Amino acid sequence: MFIVVSYDIIDDKRRTKVLKHLRGYGTHVQYSVFECDLERAQIERLKLELRDLIDLNADSVRVYMLDVAAVRRIAVLGLGRVTVDPPYYHV
């Protein structure tokens, strides 16, 4: 499943940990945004791991799960492109 992960983390040290962790899952497309193509179990594991890295009372991480139709409608204005073309489609 194609997901977009965005984060707003106040503390530099925590933000760096999250950034490095997300690099193992997807492509860093903007300052605090990653695009990932993951299996559902990987998404759940990633969410649990991120919960352990952030301060739930101060930080915010958003995981947007996109279906195939939504991925096809992604529009990129300016530099860049959608970095992952899902190799499978859920019907």
Contact map, one row per residue, 1 for C-alpha under 8 A:
1110000000000000000000000000000000001111000000000000000000000000111000000000000000000100000
1111000000000000000000000000000000111100000000000000000000000000111100100000000000010100000
1111100000000000000000000000000000111100000000000000000000000011110000000000000000000000000
0111110000000000000000000000000011110000000000000000000000000111110000000000000000000000000
0011111000000000000000000000000011110000000000000000000000001111000000000000000000000000000
0001111100000000000000000000000111000000000000000000000000001110000000000000000000000000000
0000111110000000000000000000000110000000000000000000000000111100000000000000000000000000000
0000011111000000000000000000000100000000000000000000000000111000000000000000000000000000000
0000001111110110000000000000000000000000000000000000010001111000000000000000000000000000000
0000000111110110000000000000000000000000000000000000000001100000000000000000000000000000000
0000000011111110000000000000000000000000000000000000000000000000000000000000000000000000000
0000000011111111000000000000000000000000000000000000000000000000000000000000000000000000000
0000000000111111100000000000000000000000000000000000000000000000000000000000000000000000000
0000000011111111110000000000000000000000000000000000110000000000000000000000000000000000000
0000000011111111111000000000000000000000000000000000000000000000000000000000000000000000000
0000000000011111111100000000000000000000000000000000000000000000000000000000000000000000000
0000000000001111111110000000000000000000000000000000100000000000000000000000000000000000000
0000000000000111111111000000000000000000000000000100110000000000000000000000000000000000000
0000000000000011111111100000000100000000000000000000000000000000000000000000000000000000000
0000000000000001111111110000000000000000000000000000000000000000000000000000000000000000000
0000000000000000111111111000000000000000000000000000000000000000000000000000000000000000000
0000000000000000011111111100000001000000000000000000000000000000000000000000000000000000000
0000000000000000001111111111000000000000000000000000000000000000000000000000000000000000000
0000000000000000000111111100000000000000000000000000000000000000000000000000000000000000000
0000000000000000000011111110000000010100000000000000000000000000000000000000000000000000000
0000000000000000000001111111000001111000000000000000000000000000000000000000000000000000000
0000000000000000000000101111100001110000000000000000000000000000000000000000000000100000000
0000000000000000000000100111111111100000000000000000000000000000000000000000000000000000000
0000000000000000000000000011111011100000000000000000000000000000000000000000000100100000000
0000000000000000000000000001111111000000000000000000000000000000000000000000000000000000000
0000000000000000000000000001111110000000000000000000000000000000000000000000000000000000000
0000011100000000001000000001011111000000000000000000000000000000000000000000000000000000000
0001111000000000000000000001111111100000000000000000000000000000000000000000000000000000000
0001110000000000000001000111110111110000000000000000000000000000000000000000000000000000000
0111100000000000000000000111100011111000000000000000000000000000000000000000000001110000000
0111100000000000000000001110000001111100000000000000000000000000000000000000000000010000000
1110000000000000000000000100000000111110000000000000000000000000000000000000000000010100000
1110000000000000000000001000000000011111011000000000000000000000000000000000000000000000000
1000000000000000000000000000000000001111111000000000000000000000000000000000000000000000000
1000000000000000000000000000000000000111111100000000000000000000000000000000000000000000000
0000000000000000000000000000000000000011111110000000000000000000000000000000000000000000000
0000000000000000000000000000000000000111111111000000000000000000000000000000000000000000000
0000000000000000000000000000000000000111111111100000000000000000000000000000000000000000000
0000000000000000000000000000000000000001111111110000000000000000000000000000000000000000000
0000000000000000000000000000000000000000111111111000000000000000000000000000000000000000000
0000000000000000000000000000000000000000011111111100000000000000000000000000000000000000000
0000000000000000000000000000000000000000001111111110000000000000000000000000000000000000000
0000000000000000000000000000000000000000000111111111000000000000000000000000000000000000000
0000000000000000000000000000000000000000000011111111100000000000000000000000000000000000000
0000000000000000010000000000000000000000000001111111110000001000000000000000000000000000000
0000000000000000000000000000000000000000000000111111111100000000000000000000000000000000000
0000000000000000000000000000000000000000000000011111111000000000000000000000000000000000000
0000000000000100110000000000000000000000000000001111111000000000000000000000000000000000000
0000000010000100010000000000000000000000000000000111111100100000000000000000000000000000000
0000000000000000000000000000000000000000000000000011111111100000000000000000000000000000000
0000000000000000000000000000000000000000000000000010011111110000000000000000000000000000000
0000000000000000000000000000000000000000000000000000001111100000000000000000000000000000000
0000000011000000000000000000000000000000000000000000001111110000000000000000000000000000000
0000001111000000000000000000000000000000000000000000011111111000000000000000000000000000000
0000001110000000000000000000000000000000000000000000000101111100000000000000000000000000000
0000111110000000000000000000000000000000000000000100000000111110000000000000000000000000000
0001111000000000000000000000000000000000000000000000000000011111000000000000000000000000000
0011110000000000000000000000000000000000000000000000000000001111100000000000000000000000000
0011100000000000000000000000000000000000000000000000000000000111110000000000000000000000000
1111000000000000000000000000000000000000000000000000000000000011111000000000000000000000000
1111000000000000000000000000000000000000000000000000000000000001111111100000000000000000000
1100000000000000000000000000000000000000000000000000000000000000111111100000000000000000010
0100000000000000000000000000000000000000000000000000000000000000011111110000000000000100110
0000000000000000000000000000000000000000000000000000000000000000011111111000000000000000000
0000000000000000000000000000000000000000000000000000000000000000011111111100000000000000000
0100000000000000000000000000000000000000000000000000000000000000011111111100000000000000000
0000000000000000000000000000000000000000000000000000000000000000000111111100000000000000000
0000000000000000000000000000000000000000000000000000000000000000000011111110000000000000000
0000000000000000000000000000000000000000000000000000000000000000000001111111000001000000000
0000000000000000000000000000000000000000000000000000000000000000000000001111100000000000000
0000000000000000000000000000000000000000000000000000000000000000000000000111111111000000000
0000000000000000000000000000000000000000000000000000000000000000000000000011111100000000000
0000000000000000000000000000000000000000000000000000000000000000000000000001111100000000000
0000000000000000000000000000000000000000000000000000000000000000000000000001111110000000000
0000000000000000000000000000100000000000000000000000000000000000000000000001111111000000000
0000000000000000000000000000000000000000000000000000000000000000000000000001001111100000000
0000000000000000000000000000000000100000000000000000000000000000000000000101000111111000000
0000000000000000000000000010100000100000000000000000000000000000000000000000000011111000000
0100000000000000000000000000000000111000000000000000000000000000000000000000000001111100000
0000000000000000000000000000000000000000000000000000000000000000000000000000000001111110000
1100000000000000000000000000000000001000000000000000000000000000000100000000000000011111100
0000000000000000000000000000000000000000000000000000000000000000000000000000000000001111100
0000000000000000000000000000000000000000000000000000000000000000000000000000000000000111110
0000000000000000000000000000000000000000000000000000000000000000000100000000000000000111111
0000000000000000000000000000000000000000000000000000000000000000001100000000000000000001111
0000000000000000000000000000000000000000000000000000000000000000000000000000000000000000111
